[in-house]
Amino acid sequence: MPEAVRQGIEIWFDIGYLVMVWTVVVLMFLRRGRVASRNRRVATRVLWSFVLLGLGDAGHVGFRVFAYLNGGLAKHATLVGIGTFATAVTVTFFYMVMLDAWHIRFRKTFDWFAWTLVAMGVVRLGLMLPAVNQWTAVVSPMPWSIIRNIPLMIQGLGLVYLLFRDSAHAKDRTFNLIAWMIVISFACYIPVILFAPTHELVGMLMIPKTCAYLAVEFIAYNALFRGKPQTKGKNKKV
């Protein structure tokens, strides 16, 4: 694929993604009054998880778009690196907040397994601090880019396990679908971590990976935020 075509696809996709993710975040804020009372705490966690994701990606993909339109990634390596670091931080907190949403949705206590997933987030944040990460490099350093992503994979796939387990028991289709979308996101992200530094075209898998996150947002919005304005009385569970 010609480089100009690949960059054009990425630019337009990134712009469309940012518009969609923030549009749904705004709609979530505006429709908080439509959330059934029993779902308000979990809906709040989902909302803030996507605020975090949107903030990080505004830096990550936003700075990449700016760089492409103004001379290329190499010319703005520091700016792009800041964006990459920002999204690495916010996606870690995204999974921590979604873990809390699991805890609320299924009325589960934080056992050793859940706390291990929290610890993986803390470990990942620590691994992202040393200079060896080379955040301003156009290509992530190997094998450190793999090392710093291992805790994230444990964190995310551990959450998937909890969601599948408890959504099946509770017959909760919403969070079962969310779990499947997270699986798809990691199925696309893992090859990028392993092979994108040497096979640039593999990086295009970030498009379906990002679409999977958007699907999580749309599923949660449709299930939690699109009810009728709440009044006193009983609320149906979604």
C-alpha positions, 0 to 999 in steps of 0.5 A: 500500500502506498505510504500516502494512501496509508497516511490518508486512511489513518488521518480520516479514521483518526478524525472520525474516531475522535468525533465519535468517541467524544460525541457519545461521551457528551451524549452520556453526560446529557442523558445521565438522567435517563439512567435507571437508578440501579444502574447509575453507579455503573453508568458513571464508571463507564462514562468516566472510563471513556472520558479517560480513553478520549483524553488520552486518544485526543493526544495520541491520534490527535498529535499524529494527525497534526504531525502527518499534516505538518511534515511527518511523524519524524519532524514532530517526534516529541509531540507524537511521543507525548501523545503516545505516553498519554494514551498509554497512561489513560488506557491503563486507568480505563481498565481500572475504572472498568474493573470497578464497573464490573465490581458494581454491576455484579456486586462482587468484592475485590478478591485476590484476583481483582486486586492482582489486576489493579496491581498490574495497572500500577506495575505498568505505570511504573514500567512506563517511567524509565528512559528506556521507553524512548517515548519520542522515538518514531518506532517503539524500542524492542523488547521494552515495548513488549515488556511494558504491555504485558501487565496491560494484557494481564489486566485487560484479559483478566477483566475479560475473564471476570466479565464472561464469568459473571455475565454468563451467571447473571445472563447479562448480555450487555457486559457479555458483549463488552467482554467480546469487544475487549477480546477483539481489541486485544486480538488486534493489538497483540500483533501490533505490539509484536510485529509493527516495529518491523512490519509497518503495515501490521499497524493498520490493525489498530483500526479494528482495535479502535473500532472495538473500543467504540463498540464497547462505548456504543453498547454501554450507551445503548444499554444504560443511557437511552432509557426514558427520563427517570421518575420515582418508581421502579426501574427496569434493569438493562 
